[in-house]
């Protein structure tokens, strides 16, 4: 019963932190992508590069970098909380939104917004009723990819979780390398595999819709 309780808790935390990280990344990433795609200003290329670089780094490096800011020697010690994990996932996955949603925004017919404005729509109304629906499938696809990356996050959770936040990936590692419970680790691996396959199936369906 204790094993089942721990497994259910790990599964719940895994899905919850992935969903929260996905929501935060989209909430920040979509406006940033809009600015970097629709406006020209000095330093735009540098900002795009800065936002993309974390994605090509190992998650352990991202976790260590965030720990230097939100750790014992940083501005505030947030290790063992969701805030540090969410911040690391945001830094790592922002590039996914930039590339996916940015490409969709660039492909939108540039005459759509002026036509909407000509018909009486405000700038915000034209963007909300014309452009955003056109890129909504790309936003959904980016969100699913971000959710998948956060669902299988290991290095970030190990470094920033502080033992207080544990996911299925961490629980598998703990059982296999510290408790030598290979059967328990195998069951969790199967559950994680099913979760990943389900997420990939949803992404394939959304991609076909696009």
C-alpha positions in Angstrom: 0.0 0.0 0.0 2.9 2.4 0.8 4.4 1.6 -2.6 1.2 2.4 -4.4 0.7 5.6 -2.5 4.3 6.7 -3.4 3.7 5.8 -7.0 0.4 7.7 -7.2 2.0 10.7 -5.5 4.9 10.7 -8.0 2.5 10.4 -10.9 0.4 13.2 -9.7 3.3 15.5 -9.1 4.8 14.6 -12.5 1.7 15.5 -14.4 0.9 18.6 -12.3 4.4 20.1 -12.6 4.4 19.4 -16.3 1.0 21.0 -16.8 2.0 24.1 -14.7 5.3 24.4 -16.5 3.5 24.2 -19.8 1.0 26.8 -18.9 3.7 29.2 -17.6 5.8 28.7 -20.8 2.9 29.4 -23.1 1.8 32.4 -21.0 5.3 33.9 -21.3 6.4 32.4 -24.6 3.5 33.5 -26.8 3.7 37.2 -26.0 7.5 37.1 -26.3 7.2 35.3 -29.7 4.7 37.9 -30.8 7.0 40.8 -30.0 10.1 39.1 -31.6 8.2 38.1 -34.7 5.9 41.1 -35.4 8.2 44.0 -34.4 11.6 45.1 -35.6 13.9 46.7 -33.1 17.6 46.9 -32.2 18.8 43.8 -30.3 15.9 41.5 -31.5 18.3 38.9 -32.9 20.3 38.9 -29.7 17.2 38.4 -27.6 16.1 35.5 -29.8 19.5 33.9 -29.5 19.5 34.3 -25.7 16.1 32.7 -25.5 17.1 29.8 -27.7 20.5 28.9 -26.2 19.2 27.2 -23.0 17.3 24.6 -25.2 20.6 23.2 -26.6 22.2 22.9 -23.1 21.8 19.8 -20.9 19.0 20.0 -18.4 21.6 19.5 -15.6 23.3 22.7 -16.7 20.0 24.6 -16.7 19.2 23.2 -13.3 22.6 24.3 -11.9 22.3 27.7 -13.5 18.9 28.3 -11.9 20.2 26.9 -8.6 22.9 29.5 -8.6 20.2 32.2 -8.6 17.4 30.4 -6.6 19.7 28.4 -4.4 21.4 28.8 -1.0 23.9 31.2 -2.4 21.5 33.0 -4.7 19.0 35.8 -4.4 16.5 33.5 -2.6 16.7 29.8 -1.7 13.8 28.3 -3.6 15.1 24.8 -3.9 12.6 22.1 -2.9 9.7 24.3 -4.3 7.9 24.4 -7.5 9.0 27.9 -8.3 12.6 26.9 -9.0 11.4 24.0 -11.2 9.0 26.2 -13.1 11.6 28.8 -13.7 14.1 26.2 -15.1 11.5 24.6 -17.3 10.5 28.1 -18.6 14.1 28.9 -19.5 14.6 25.5 -21.2 11.4 25.3 -23.2 10.9 28.9 -24.3 12.7 28.1 -27.5 10.1 25.5 -28.4 7.4 28.2 -28.4 9.6 30.7 -30.2 10.3 28.3 -33.1 6.9 26.7 -33.4 4.6 29.7 -32.9 7.1 32.1 -34.5 7.0 30.0 -37.7 3.2 30.0 -37.7 3.1 33.8 -37.1 5.5 34.4 -40.0 3.2 32.3 -42.3 0.1 34.3 -41.5 -1.1 36.3 -44.5 0.1 39.9 -43.8 -3.1 41.3 -45.4 -5.4 39.7 -42.8 -4.9 42.3 -40.1 -5.2 45.3 -42.3 -8.4 43.9 -43.7 -9.8 43.4 -40.2 -8.8 46.9 -39.3 -10.5 48.2 -42.4 -13.7 46.5 -41.3 -13.6 48.3 -38.0 -11.6 46.0 -35.7 -9.2 47.5 -33.2 -5.6 46.4 -33.3 -6.2 44.2 -30.3 -9.4 42.9 -31.8 -7.8 42.1 -35.1 -5.0 40.2 -33.4 -7.4 38.3 -31.1 -10.0 37.4 -33.7 -7.9 36.9 -36.8 -4.3 36.2 -36.1 -4.5 34.2 -32.8 -7.0 31.6 -34.3 -4.7 31.1 -37.2 -1.8 30.2 -34.9 -3.8 28.4 -32.3 -2.9 24.9 -33.7 0.8 25.9 -33.5 0.3 27.0 -29.9 -1.3 23.7 -29.0 1.4 21.7 -30.7 4.1 23.7 -28.9 2.3 23.2 -25.6 2.2 19.5 -26.0 5.9 19.3 -26.8 6.7 21.4 -23.7 4.4 19.2 -21.6 6.3 16.1 -22.9 9.7 17.6 -22.1 8.6 18.6 -18.6 6.9 15.2 -18.1 10.2 13.5 -18.6 12.4 16.1 -16.9 15.0 14.5 -14.7 18.1 16.7 -14.2 16.0 19.8 -13.3 14.0 17.9 -10.7 17.0 16.2 -9.1 18.9 19.4 -8.7 16.1 21.8 -7.8 13.6 19.4 -6.2 15.8 19.0 -3.1 14.1 15.7 -2.3 10.8 17.5 -1.5 9.6 17.4 -5.1 9.9 14.0 -6.7 8.6 12.8 -10.1 8.3 9.4 -11.7 11.7 9.8 -13.4 13.3 10.6 -10.0 11.5 7.8 -8.3 12.7 5.3 -11.0 16.3 6.4 -10.4 15.9 6.2 -6.6 14.4 2.7 -6.7 16.9 1.4 -9.2 20.1 2.8 -7.9 19.5 3.4 -4.1 16.9 0.9 -3.0 17.7 -1.7 -5.6 14.0 -2.3 -6.2 14.2 -3.2 -9.9 10.7 -4.6 -10.1 9.2 -1.4 -8.7 11.4 0.7 -11.0 10.2 -1.4 -13.9 6.6 -0.8 -13.1 7.1 2.9 -12.9 9.0 2.8 -16.2 6.0 1.1 -17.8 3.7 3.8 -16.4 6.0 6.6 -17.6 6.2 4.9 -21.1 2.4 4.8 -21.3 2.2 8.5 -20.4 4.7 9.4 -23.0 3.0 7.4 -25.7 -0.4 9.0 -24.8 1.2 12.5 -25.1 2.8 11.6 -28.4 -0.6 10.4 -29.7 -2.2 13.7 -28.8 0.6 15.6 -30.5 0.3 13.5 -33.6 -3.5 14.2 -33.7 -2.9 18.0 -33.3 -0.2 17.9 -36.0 -2.5 16.2 -38.4 -5.1 19.0 -37.6 -2.5 21.6 -38.5 
